[in-house]
Amino acid sequence: MPTIWSDTKVITSKIGEFITIARKSQQGIWFLASVTNLPQQYEIQLDFLTENEEYTLEQYLDDEADLYTKGRLVSGKAKKGDKYKINMLKGGGDLRVFTPSIPNQDTNVKVIDPG
């Protein structure tokens, strides 16, 4: 995780309940992080991504069976304007990493369950 950012945007928040922040590394990788203290479900639009750029998406999700020691990783593609649902468990979070794609890179969506 980078410690120096070239851009930071608060996407949505409610004081004392949840927050979603997007941060861009100096290498052009966007990190979209959400945390909550209560169960939350809402939709966001990826307006912060660069126009006409395709990104590889890695999404780290809470595991309903074991919130604190297990999780799931989902991979796919994303672009500016795409909409995503944020669905967090009580005390949970959501992390999505958007890396600019390399042409002809594998575009298959993979779901990895470490459990």
N, C-alpha and C positions, 0 to 999 in steps of 0.2 A: 504494500500500500504506500503510495507516494506521500511525502510530507510537505511538498511544495506544489501549489496549484496555480494554473494560469487563469482559471475562472471558477467561480462558485455561484450557484443559483439556488435559492430556496424555492422549491416547486410548490409545496403546500404545507401547511402546519396548523395546528390548533394548540395553543399554550396549555401545557399540562397533560396533553393527550397523545399527540403524534407529530412527526415531522418527516418530510422527504426533501433531501438535498441532492443536487447534482454538482459534481466537482470534476473539472477537467485537468488532467495531468499535463506536464510540459511536453509529453510525447503524443498528445492528442487523444488519449484514452479517457472516456467519461465514466465516472463512478456515480451511480444513483443509489443512495442509501436511505432507508426508511426505518424508523423505530417507533414503538408504541408501548403504552402501559395497559391499554384496553384493546379488545379485539377491534380491528378496523378493516373496512373494505371500501376502496374508492378507486376511481379511474384517473390516470394521468395521460397527457399527450407529450410525446417526445419532441417538443418545440426547441429544445436546447441543442439538439444535434445539428451538424453541418448539412446544409442543403445539398442534394445530389450526391451524397456520400452514403455508402452502405457499410453497416457495422456488423461485426460478429458479436453476438450477445451471449454472455454467461450469466445465469440467474441462480442465486443461492437462496433457497427457500427453507422456512421452518418445517420440521416434521411434526405432524399432529400427535403422533404416538410418543415422541420424546423430544420436546422443544429444546432442551438444553444440551444434549449430546449428539443428536442426529440432525441431518438436514438433507436436502436434495439439491442436485445441480441440474439445471436445464439449459441446453445450448440452442442457439438459433441465429436468425438474422434480424436486423432492425434498420429503420431509416427515419429521418426527420418526419414528424407528423403521425407516426404510428401511435396507437393507443394501447395502454396496458392496464390491467387491473392490479392493484396492490391489495393483497389479502393477508393480513397479519393476525397471528394469534395473540392472546393476552401476554404481554411481556416479550413479544417477539419482534422480528424485523424482516427486512427484505433487502438484498443487495443485488444490483445488476451492473455488469461491467460491459461497456460498449467500446470495442476496439475497431478502428477503421479496417475494413476488409481489404485483403489482397486479391486482385483479379484472379479468377479461376480457382479460388479457394473452395473447399468442400462446403456445400450449402445444405447438407442433410441436418435435420434437427435431431439431437440426441438427448435422451433423458437418462441420467445416471443416478441410481439409488444405492448409496453406500451401505444400506442396511441389508 
